[in-house]
Amino acid sequence: MSTDLTILCIDDEALGLQIRKAVLERAGYRVLTALDGQSGISLFLDQAIDAVILDFYMPGMDGGKVAAIMRSERPQIPIMLLSAYINLPSDTTALADLTLLKGGEPSDFLARVGQMLTASQARVDRGALGEPA
């Protein structure tokens, strides 16, 4: 399956980032990666991005700060927040379309990415029809 969709993955853990990139590319997505929040924001602002997969705990700028900036710039872009921890701040999870624990099966991860993109497209379609998004 090949798509025209570009997903931005941001994580300070290089191995996890490489694995997610490989899984997403195998599923047909174009994937951009960043190892820190600031680099991720630069890519987000400079590239046509369809979705973001974002780690929460990163040095410097955490995922909550990154998500807040992204929401202020392009609120329609879906954000998946990843974490190895269950208890994330509610003000941060409110910025994400989806929160997912790290370490799950690749098939589950891909299914959740697909669900997030489908829900996002449905909101866009409703907005184009003049319905409340």
CNS distance restraints for C-alpha pairs under 8 A (distance, minus, plus):
assign (resid   1 and name CA) (resid  27 and name CA) 6.12 0.50 0.50
assign (resid   1 and name CA) (resid  28 and name CA) 5.27 0.50 0.50
assign (resid   2 and name CA) (resid  27 and name CA) 7.04 0.50 0.50
assign (resid   2 and name CA) (resid  28 and name CA) 4.02 0.50 0.50
assign (resid   2 and name CA) (resid  29 and name CA) 6.56 0.50 0.50
assign (resid   3 and name CA) (resid  28 and name CA) 5.46 0.50 0.50
assign (resid   3 and name CA) (resid  29 and name CA) 5.65 0.50 0.50
assign (resid   3 and name CA) (resid  30 and name CA) 7.73 0.50 0.50
assign (resid   4 and name CA) (resid  29 and name CA) 6.90 0.50 0.50
assign (resid   4 and name CA) (resid  30 and name CA) 7.19 0.50 0.50
assign (resid   5 and name CA) (resid  29 and name CA) 5.68 0.50 0.50
assign (resid   5 and name CA) (resid  30 and name CA) 6.16 0.50 0.50
assign (resid   5 and name CA) (resid  49 and name CA) 7.61 0.50 0.50
assign (resid   5 and name CA) (resid  50 and name CA) 5.83 0.50 0.50
assign (resid   6 and name CA) (resid  29 and name CA) 6.02 0.50 0.50
assign (resid   6 and name CA) (resid  30 and name CA) 4.62 0.50 0.50
assign (resid   6 and name CA) (resid  31 and name CA) 5.65 0.50 0.50
assign (resid   6 and name CA) (resid  32 and name CA) 7.30 0.50 0.50
assign (resid   6 and name CA) (resid  48 and name CA) 7.21 0.50 0.50
assign (resid   6 and name CA) (resid  49 and name CA) 5.29 0.50 0.50
assign (resid   6 and name CA) (resid  50 and name CA) 5.28 0.50 0.50
assign (resid   6 and name CA) (resid  51 and name CA) 6.82 0.50 0.50
assign (resid   7 and name CA) (resid  29 and name CA) 6.89 0.50 0.50
assign (resid   7 and name CA) (resid  30 and name CA) 6.25 0.50 0.50
assign (resid   7 and name CA) (resid  31 and name CA) 4.96 0.50 0.50
assign (resid   7 and name CA) (resid  32 and name CA) 6.29 0.50 0.50
assign (resid   7 and name CA) (resid  49 and name CA) 6.03 0.50 0.50
assign (resid   7 and name CA) (resid  50 and name CA) 5.81 0.50 0.50
assign (resid   7 and name CA) (resid  51 and name CA) 4.89 0.50 0.50
assign (resid   7 and name CA) (resid  52 and name CA) 5.64 0.50 0.50
assign (resid   7 and name CA) (resid  53 and name CA) 7.23 0.50 0.50
assign (resid   8 and name CA) (resid  31 and name CA) 5.86 0.50 0.50
assign (resid   8 and name CA) (resid  32 and name CA) 4.78 0.50 0.50
assign (resid   8 and name CA) (resid  33 and name CA) 5.74 0.50 0.50
assign (resid   8 and name CA) (resid  34 and name CA) 7.76 0.50 0.50
assign (resid   8 and name CA) (resid  40 and name CA) 7.56 0.50 0.50
assign (resid   8 and name CA) (resid  43 and name CA) 7.90 0.50 0.50
assign (resid   8 and name CA) (resid  44 and name CA) 7.36 0.50 0.50
assign (resid   8 and name CA) (resid  49 and name CA) 6.60 0.50 0.50
assign (resid   8 and name CA) (resid  50 and name CA) 7.95 0.50 0.50
assign (resid   8 and name CA) (resid  51 and name CA) 6.32 0.50 0.50
assign (resid   8 and name CA) (resid  52 and name CA) 4.75 0.50 0.50
assign (resid   8 and name CA) (resid  53 and name CA) 6.15 0.50 0.50
assign (resid   9 and name CA) (resid  17 and name CA) 6.95 0.50 0.50
assign (resid   9 and name CA) (resid  20 and name CA) 7.90 0.50 0.50
assign (resid   9 and name CA) (resid  21 and name CA) 7.46 0.50 0.50
assign (resid   9 and name CA) (resid  31 and name CA) 7.12 0.50 0.50
assign (resid   9 and name CA) (resid  32 and name CA) 6.22 0.50 0.50
assign (resid   9 and name CA) (resid  33 and name CA) 4.84 0.50 0.50
assign (resid   9 and name CA) (resid  34 and name CA) 6.43 0.50 0.50
assign (resid   9 and name CA) (resid  40 and name CA) 7.82 0.50 0.50
assign (resid   9 and name CA) (resid  52 and name CA) 5.92 0.50 0.50
assign (resid   9 and name CA) (resid  53 and name CA) 4.71 0.50 0.50
assign (resid   9 and name CA) (resid  54 and name CA) 5.92 0.50 0.50
assign (resid  10 and name CA) (resid  17 and name CA) 7.25 0.50 0.50
assign (resid  10 and name CA) (resid  33 and name CA) 5.79 0.50 0.50
assign (resid  10 and name CA) (resid  34 and name CA) 4.81 0.50 0.50
assign (resid  10 and name CA) (resid  35 and name CA) 5.83 0.50 0.50
assign (resid  10 and name CA) (resid  36 and name CA) 6.39 0.50 0.50
assign (resid  10 and name CA) (resid  37 and name CA) 6.85 0.50 0.50
assign (resid  10 and name CA) (resid  40 and name CA) 5.97 0.50 0.50
assign (resid  10 and name CA) (resid  52 and name CA) 7.73 0.50 0.50
assign (resid  10 and name CA) (resid  53 and name CA) 6.31 0.50 0.50
assign (resid  10 and name CA) (resid  54 and name CA) 4.91 0.50 0.50
assign (resid  10 and name CA) (resid  55 and name CA) 6.13 0.50 0.50
assign (resid  11 and name CA) (resid  16 and name CA) 7.58 0.50 0.50
assign (resid  11 and name CA) (resid  17 and name CA) 5.95 0.50 0.50
assign (resid  11 and name CA) (resid  34 and name CA) 6.57 0.50 0.50
assign (resid  11 and name CA) (resid  35 and name CA) 5.15 0.50 0.50
assign (resid  11 and name CA) (resid  36 and name CA) 6.24 0.50 0.50
assign (resid  11 and name CA) (resid  37 and name CA) 7.95 0.50 0.50
assign (resid  11 and name CA) (resid  54 and name CA) 6.37 0.50 0.50
assign (resid  11 and name CA) (resid  55 and name CA) 5.07 0.50 0.50
assign (resid  11 and name CA) (resid  58 and name CA) 7.05 0.50 0.50
assign (resid  12 and name CA) (resid  17 and name CA) 7.76 0.50 0.50
assign (resid  12 and name CA) (resid  34 and name CA) 7.75 0.50 0.50
assign (resid  12 and name CA) (resid  35 and name CA) 4.46 0.50 0.50
assign (resid  12 and name CA) (resid  36 and name CA) 5.54 0.50 0.50
assign (resid  12 and name CA) (resid  55 and name CA) 7.71 0.50 0.50
assign (resid  12 and name CA) (resid  58 and name CA) 5.87 0.50 0.50
assign (resid  12 and name CA) (resid  59 and name CA) 7.65 0.50 0.50
assign (resid  13 and name CA) (resid  17 and name CA) 6.22 0.50 0.50
assign (resid  13 and name CA) (resid  35 and name CA) 7.11 0.50 0.50
assign (resid  14 and name CA) (resid  18 and name CA) 6.11 0.50 0.50
assign (resid  14 and name CA) (resid  35 and name CA) 6.88 0.50 0.50
assign (resid  15 and name CA) (resid  19 and name CA) 6.22 0.50 0.50
assign (resid  16 and name CA) (resid  20 and name CA) 6.18 0.50 0.50
assign (resid  17 and name CA) (resid  21 and name CA) 6.08 0.50 0.50
assign (resid  17 and name CA) (resid  33 and name CA) 7.29 0.50 0.50
assign (resid  18 and name CA) (resid  22 and name CA) 6.16 0.50 0.50
assign (resid  19 and name CA) (resid  23 and name CA) 6.22 0.50 0.50
assign (resid  20 and name CA) (resid  24 and name CA) 6.07 0.50 0.50
assign (resid  21 and name CA) (resid  25 and name CA) 5.98 0.50 0.50
assign (resid  21 and name CA) (resid  31 and name CA) 6.11 0.50 0.50
assign (resid  21 and name CA) (resid  32 and name CA) 7.92 0.50 0.50
assign (resid  21 and name CA) (resid  33 and name CA) 7.65 0.50 0.50
assign (resid  22 and name CA) (resid  26 and name CA) 6.01 0.50 0.50
assign (resid  23 and name CA) (resid  27 and name CA) 6.42 0.50 0.50
assign (resid  23 and name CA) (resid 106 and name CA) 6.84 0.50 0.50
assign (resid  23 and name CA) (resid 110 and name CA) 7.86 0.50 0.50
assign (resid  24 and name CA) (resid  28 and name CA) 6.53 0.50 0.50
assign (resid  24 and name CA) (resid  29 and name CA) 5.53 0.50 0.50
assign (resid  24 and name CA) (resid  30 and name CA) 7.63 0.50 0.50
assign (resid  24 and name CA) (resid  31 and name CA) 7.06 0.50 0.50
assign (resid  24 and name CA) (resid 110 and name CA) 7.24 0.50 0.50
assign (resid  25 and name CA) (resid  29 and name CA) 4.89 0.50 0.50
assign (resid  25 and name CA) (resid  30 and name CA) 6.07 0.50 0.50
assign (resid  25 and name CA) (resid  31 and name CA) 6.56 0.50 0.50
assign (resid  27 and name CA) (resid 110 and name CA) 7.87 0.50 0.50
assign (resid  32 and name CA) (resid  43 and name CA) 7.97 0.50 0.50
assign (resid  33 and name CA) (resid  40 and name CA) 7.32 0.50 0.50
assign (resid  34 and name CA) (resid  39 and name CA) 5.70 0.50 0.50
assign (resid  34 and name CA) (resid  40 and name CA) 5.09 0.50 0.50
assign (resid  34 and name CA) (resid  43 and name CA) 7.97 0.50 0.50
assign (resid  35 and name CA) (resid  39 and name CA) 7.05 0.50 0.50
assign (resid  35 and name CA) (resid  40 and name CA) 7.43 0.50 0.50
assign (resid  36 and name CA) (resid  40 and name CA) 6.21 0.50 0.50
assign (resid  36 and name CA) (resid  58 and name CA) 6.92 0.50 0.50
assign (resid  36 and name CA) (resid  59 and name CA) 7.59 0.50 0.50
assign (resid  36 and name CA) (resid  60 and name CA) 7.90 0.50 0.50
assign (resid  36 and name CA) (resid  61 and name CA) 7.47 0.50 0.50
assign (resid  37 and name CA) (resid  41 and name CA) 6.15 0.50 0.50
assign (resid  37 and name CA) (resid  58 and name CA) 7.56 0.50 0.50
assign (resid  37 and name CA) (resid  60 and name CA) 7.63 0.50 0.50
assign (resid  37 and name CA) (resid  61 and name CA) 5.50 0.50 0.50
assign (resid  37 and name CA) (resid  62 and name CA) 6.78 0.50 0.50
assign (resid  37 and name CA) (resid  63 and name CA) 7.04 0.50 0.50
assign (resid  37 and name CA) (resid  66 and name CA) 5.85 0.50 0.50
assign (resid  38 and name CA) (resid  42 and name CA) 6.33 0.50 0.50
assign (resid  38 and name CA) (resid  61 and name CA) 7.12 0.50 0.50
assign (resid  38 and name CA) (resid  66 and name CA) 7.70 0.50 0.50
assign (resid  39 and name CA) (resid  43 and name CA) 6.37 0.50 0.50
assign (resid  40 and name CA) (resid  44 and name CA) 6.05 0.50 0.50
assign (resid  41 and name CA) (resid  45 and name CA) 6.15 0.50 0.50
assign (resid  41 and name CA) (resid  66 and name CA) 6.88 0.50 0.50
assign (resid  41 and name CA) (resid  69 and name CA) 7.78 0.50 0.50
assign (resid  41 and name CA) (resid  70 and name CA) 7.12 0.50 0.50
assign (resid  42 and name CA) (resid  46 and name CA) 6.08 0.50 0.50
assign (resid  43 and name CA) (resid  47 and name CA) 5.64 0.50 0.50
assign (resid  44 and name CA) (resid  48 and name CA) 7.39 0.50 0.50
assign (resid  44 and name CA) (resid  49 and name CA) 6.36 0.50 0.50
assign (resid  44 and name CA) (resid  70 and name CA) 7.53 0.50 0.50
assign (resid  45 and name CA) (resid  73 and name CA) 7.98 0.50 0.50
assign (resid  49 and name CA) (resid  77 and name CA) 7.52 0.50 0.50
assign (resid  50 and name CA) (resid  77 and name CA) 6.09 0.50 0.50
assign (resid  50 and name CA) (resid  78 and name CA) 7.31 0.50 0.50
assign (resid  51 and name CA) (resid  77 and name CA) 5.61 0.50 0.50
assign (resid  51 and name CA) (resid  78 and name CA) 5.01 0.50 0.50
assign (resid  51 and name CA) (resid  79 and name CA) 5.97 0.50 0.50
assign (resid  51 and name CA) (resid  80 and name CA) 7.89 0.50 0.50
assign (resid  51 and name CA) (resid 117 and name CA) 7.30 0.50 0.50
assign (resid  52 and name CA) (resid  77 and name CA) 7.41 0.50 0.50
assign (resid  52 and name CA) (resid  78 and name CA) 6.31 0.50 0.50
assign (resid  52 and name CA) (resid  79 and name CA) 4.71 0.50 0.50
assign (resid  52 and name CA) (resid  80 and name CA) 6.10 0.50 0.50
assign (resid  53 and name CA) (resid  79 and name CA) 5.92 0.50 0.50
assign (resid  53 and name CA) (resid  80 and name CA) 4.72 0.50 0.50
assign (resid  53 and name CA) (resid  81 and name CA) 6.06 0.50 0.50
assign (resid  53 and name CA) (resid  82 and name CA) 7.02 0.50 0.50
assign (resid  54 and name CA) (resid  63 and name CA) 6.26 0.50 0.50
assign (resid  54 and name CA) (resid  67 and name CA) 7.99 0.50 0.50
assign (resid  54 and name CA) (resid  79 and name CA) 7.09 0.50 0.50
assign (resid  54 and name CA) (resid  80 and name CA) 6.04 0.50 0.50
assign (resid  54 and name CA) (resid  81 and name CA) 4.92 0.50 0.50
assign (resid  54 and name CA) (resid  82 and name CA) 5.80 0.50 0.50
assign (resid  55 and name CA) (resid  62 and name CA) 7.90 0.50 0.50
assign (resid  55 and name CA) (resid  63 and name CA) 5.74 0.50 0.50
assign (resid  55 and name CA) (resid  81 and name CA) 5.85 0.50 0.50
assign (resid  55 and name CA) (resid  82 and name CA) 4.70 0.50 0.50
assign (resid  55 and name CA) (resid  83 and name CA) 5.85 0.50 0.50
assign (resid  56 and name CA) (resid  62 and name CA) 5.70 0.50 0.50
assign (resid  56 and name CA) (resid  63 and name CA) 4.02 0.50 0.50
assign (resid  56 and name CA) (resid  64 and name CA) 6.50 0.50 0.50
assign (resid  56 and name CA) (resid  81 and name CA) 6.38 0.50 0.50
assign (resid  56 and name CA) (resid  82 and name CA) 6.07 0.50 0.50
assign (resid  56 and name CA) (resid  83 and name CA) 5.63 0.50 0.50
assign (resid  57 and name CA) (resid  62 and name CA) 5.49 0.50 0.50
assign (resid  57 and name CA) (resid  63 and name CA) 6.33 0.50 0.50
assign (resid  57 and name CA) (resid  83 and name CA) 7.06 0.50 0.50
assign (resid  58 and name CA) (resid  62 and name CA) 4.92 0.50 0.50
assign (resid  58 and name CA) (resid  63 and name CA) 6.83 0.50 0.50
assign (resid  61 and name CA) (resid  65 and name CA) 6.13 0.50 0.50
assign (resid  61 and name CA) (resid  66 and name CA) 6.69 0.50 0.50
assign (resid  62 and name CA) (resid  66 and name CA) 6.43 0.50 0.50
assign (resid  63 and name CA) (resid  67 and name CA) 5.91 0.50 0.50
assign (resid  63 and name CA) (resid  81 and name CA) 7.46 0.50 0.50
assign (resid  63 and name CA) (resid  92 and name CA) 7.92 0.50 0.50
assign (resid  64 and name CA) (resid  68 and name CA) 6.15 0.50 0.50
assign (resid  64 and name CA) (resid  92 and name CA) 4.95 0.50 0.50
assign (resid  64 and name CA) (resid  93 and name CA) 7.88 0.50 0.50
assign (resid  64 and name CA) (resid  95 and name CA) 7.60 0.50 0.50
assign (resid  65 and name CA) (resid  69 and name CA) 6.38 0.50 0.50
assign (resid  66 and name CA) (resid  70 and name CA) 6.24 0.50 0.50
assign (resid  67 and name CA) (resid  71 and name CA) 5.98 0.50 0.50
assign (resid  67 and name CA) (resid  79 and name CA) 7.45 0.50 0.50
assign (resid  67 and name CA) (resid  92 and name CA) 7.75 0.50 0.50
assign (resid  67 and name CA) (resid  95 and name CA) 6.31 0.50 0.50
assign (resid  67 and name CA) (resid  96 and name CA) 7.28 0.50 0.50
assign (resid  68 and name CA) (resid  72 and name CA) 6.25 0.50 0.50
assign (resid  68 and name CA) (resid  95 and name CA) 6.66 0.50 0.50
assign (resid  69 and name CA) (resid  73 and name CA) 6.33 0.50 0.50
assign (resid  70 and name CA) (resid  74 and name CA) 5.83 0.50 0.50
assign (resid  70 and name CA) (resid  75 and name CA) 6.90 0.50 0.50
assign (resid  71 and name CA) (resid  75 and name CA) 4.25 0.50 0.50
assign (resid  71 and name CA) (resid  76 and name CA) 7.65 0.50 0.50
assign (resid  71 and name CA) (resid  77 and name CA) 7.69 0.50 0.50
assign (resid  71 and name CA) (resid  95 and name CA) 7.25 0.50 0.50
assign (resid  76 and name CA) (resid 120 and name CA) 7.59 0.50 0.50
assign (resid  76 and name CA) (resid 124 and name CA) 7.96 0.50 0.50
assign (resid  77 and name CA) (resid 120 and name CA) 7.60 0.50 0.50
assign (resid  78 and name CA) (resid  96 and name CA) 7.28 0.50 0.50
assign (resid  78 and name CA) (resid  97 and name CA) 5.85 0.50 0.50
assign (resid  78 and name CA) (resid 116 and name CA) 6.90 0.50 0.50
assign (resid  78 and name CA) (resid 117 and name CA) 7.12 0.50 0.50
assign (resid  78 and name CA) (resid 120 and name CA) 6.36 0.50 0.50
assign (resid  79 and name CA) (resid  95 and name CA) 7.80 0.50 0.50
assign (resid  79 and name CA) (resid  96 and name CA) 5.08 0.50 0.50
assign (resid  79 and name CA) (resid  97 and name CA) 5.39 0.50 0.50
assign (resid  79 and name CA) (resid  98 and name CA) 6.69 0.50 0.50
assign (resid  80 and name CA) (resid  96 and name CA) 5.78 0.50 0.50
assign (resid  80 and name CA) (resid  97 and name CA) 5.93 0.50 0.50
assign (resid  80 and name CA) (resid  98 and name CA) 4.74 0.50 0.50
assign (resid  80 and name CA) (resid  99 and name CA) 5.67 0.50 0.50
assign (resid  80 and name CA) (resid 100 and name CA) 7.15 0.50 0.50
assign (resid  80 and name CA) (resid 113 and name CA) 7.84 0.50 0.50
assign (resid  80 and name CA) (resid 116 and name CA) 7.85 0.50 0.50
assign (resid  81 and name CA) (resid  93 and name CA) 7.43 0.50 0.50
assign (resid  81 and name CA) (resid  96 and name CA) 6.04 0.50 0.50
assign (resid  81 and name CA) (resid  97 and name CA) 7.93 0.50 0.50
assign (resid  81 and name CA) (resid  98 and name CA) 6.22 0.50 0.50
assign (resid  81 and name CA) (resid  99 and name CA) 4.68 0.50 0.50
assign (resid  81 and name CA) (resid 100 and name CA) 6.22 0.50 0.50
assign (resid  82 and name CA) (resid  99 and name CA) 5.95 0.50 0.50
assign (resid  82 and name CA) (resid 100 and name CA) 5.02 0.50 0.50
assign (resid  82 and name CA) (resid 101 and name CA) 5.69 0.50 0.50
assign (resid  82 and name CA) (resid 102 and name CA) 5.94 0.50 0.50
assign (resid  83 and name CA) (resid  99 and name CA) 7.86 0.50 0.50
assign (resid  83 and name CA) (resid 100 and name CA) 6.61 0.50 0.50
assign (resid  83 and name CA) (resid 101 and name CA) 5.13 0.50 0.50
assign (resid  83 and name CA) (resid 102 and name CA) 5.44 0.50 0.50
assign (resid  84 and name CA) (resid 101 and name CA) 5.48 0.50 0.50
assign (resid  84 and name CA) (resid 102 and name CA) 5.01 0.50 0.50
assign (resid  84 and name CA) (resid 103 and name CA) 7.47 0.50 0.50
assign (resid  85 and name CA) (resid 101 and name CA) 6.96 0.50 0.50
assign (resid  86 and name CA) (resid 101 and name CA) 7.08 0.50 0.50
assign (resid  88 and name CA) (resid  92 and name CA) 7.10 0.50 0.50
assign (resid  88 and name CA) (resid  93 and name CA) 6.79 0.50 0.50
assign (resid  89 and name CA) (resid  93 and name CA) 6.43 0.50 0.50
assign (resid  90 and name CA) (resid  94 and name CA) 5.98 0.50 0.50
assign (resid  91 and name CA) (resid  95 and name CA) 6.94 0.50 0.50
assign (resid  92 and name CA) (resid  96 and name CA) 7.15 0.50 0.50
assign (resid  93 and name CA) (resid  98 and name CA) 7.86 0.50 0.50
assign (resid  93 and name CA) (resid  99 and name CA) 6.76 0.50 0.50
assign (resid  97 and name CA) (resid 116 and name CA) 7.07 0.50 0.50
assign (resid  98 and name CA) (resid 116 and name CA) 7.07 0.50 0.50
assign (resid 104 and name CA) (resid 108 and name CA) 6.75 0.50 0.50
assign (resid 104 and name CA) (resid 109 and name CA) 6.77 0.50 0.50
assign (resid 105 and name CA) (resid 109 and name CA) 6.32 0.50 0.50
assign (resid 106 and name CA) (resid 110 and name CA) 6.11 0.50 0.50
assign (resid 107 and name CA) (resid 111 and name CA) 6.12 0.50 0.50
assign (resid 108 and name CA) (resid 112 and name CA) 6.21 0.50 0.50
assign (resid 109 and name CA) (resid 113 and name CA) 6.27 0.50 0.50
assign (resid 110 and name CA) (resid 114 and name CA) 6.13 0.50 0.50
assign (resid 111 and name CA) (resid 115 and name CA) 6.18 0.50 0.50
assign (resid 112 and name CA) (resid 116 and name CA) 6.11 0.50 0.50
assign (resid 113 and name CA) (resid 117 and name CA) 6.24 0.50 0.50
assign (resid 114 and name CA) (resid 118 and name CA) 6.06 0.50 0.50
assign (resid 115 and name CA) (resid 119 and name CA) 6.09 0.50 0.50
assign (resid 116 and name CA) (resid 120 and name CA) 6.13 0.50 0.50
assign (resid 117 and name CA) (resid 121 and name CA) 6.12 0.50 0.50
assign (resid 118 and name CA) (resid 122 and name CA) 6.18 0.50 0.50
assign (resid 119 and name CA) (resid 123 and name CA) 6.38 0.50 0.50
assign (resid 120 and name CA) (resid 124 and name CA) 6.40 0.50 0.50
assign (resid 121 and name CA) (resid 125 and name CA) 6.07 0.50 0.50
assign (resid 122 and name CA) (resid 126 and name CA) 6.14 0.50 0.50
assign (resid 123 and name CA) (resid 127 and name CA) 6.21 0.50 0.50
assign (resid 123 and name CA) (resid 133 and name CA) 4.93 0.50 0.50
assign (resid 124 and name CA) (resid 128 and name CA) 6.24 0.50 0.50
assign (resid 124 and name CA) (resid 133 and name CA) 6.92 0.50 0.50
assign (resid 125 and name CA) (resid 129 and name CA) 6.39 0.50 0.50
assign (resid 126 and name CA) (resid 130 and name CA) 6.39 0.50 0.50
assign (resid 126 and name CA) (resid 131 and name CA) 5.05 0.50 0.50
assign (resid 126 and name CA) (resid 132 and name CA) 6.55 0.50 0.50
assign (resid 126 and name CA) (resid 133 and name CA) 5.65 0.50 0.50
assign (resid 127 and name CA) (resid 131 and name CA) 5.36 0.50 0.50
assign (resid 127 and name CA) (resid 132 and name CA) 6.12 0.50 0.50
assign (resid 127 and name CA) (resid 133 and name CA) 5.21 0.50 0.50
